[in-house]
Amino acid sequence: MNTAELDWFKSSYSSAQGDDCVEVAVTEQAVHVRDSKDVTRPSFAVDRDGWAHFVAFVAET
């Protein structure tokens, strides 16, 4: 999949300057993650179950 075609969004916790933040794009197969400061760098993707486990882990900390 061409990641340029994805609908990327930032966290609601991102500052107005956009510093030190990631962007995510959700598809049926995966959650894609990229650096918001340099969107030309390669992104990575995890399956939706993996992302759900990650978010649950972070919420517990």
N, C-alpha and C positions, 0 to 999 in steps of 0.2 A: 504494500500500500504506500502511496505517495503521501508522506506526512504533511506536505504543503496543503493538501486538500482537507486536512482534519480541522475540526472546530476546536481550537485551543482556548483554554481559559485559565486564569490565575486564581489562586486561593483568595478567599475573602479576607484572609489575614495579611495579604500582601500590602506593603506600604504604598502610598501614592507615587513614590519615586520608582517603585518596582524593583528595589534592591533585593538581592539575595533571595530570589523566589524561583519557584518552578512553575511550569505550566503543564497541564494535563489535557489529554484528548481521549475521550472514551468511545470505543467501537464495540461491536458485538463480541469480538474475539479478544480484545485486549484493552489495557489502559496504557497510553503512550505518555512519556514524561520527558520534558526538555528544560534546559536552562533558559529562563526568561531574559537574561542579560545577553545571551548570544544564541539566538534561534537558528543560526547557520550550523552550529555544532550538531553532531548526530544525537538523535533522541534514543531512548530505549523503551521497550514495551514489556509489560508483565501481563500474565493472564488475569482475568477479572477476579478469580478466587484468590490469587496471590496478592492482588491489590487490596482486597477486602481484609485479608489477614494482616497486612501491613498497617492499614488504617486502624483496625481494632487494637493492634499492639501499641501504636502511637497514642491512641486515645486513653490507654491504661496508664501511660507514663506521666 
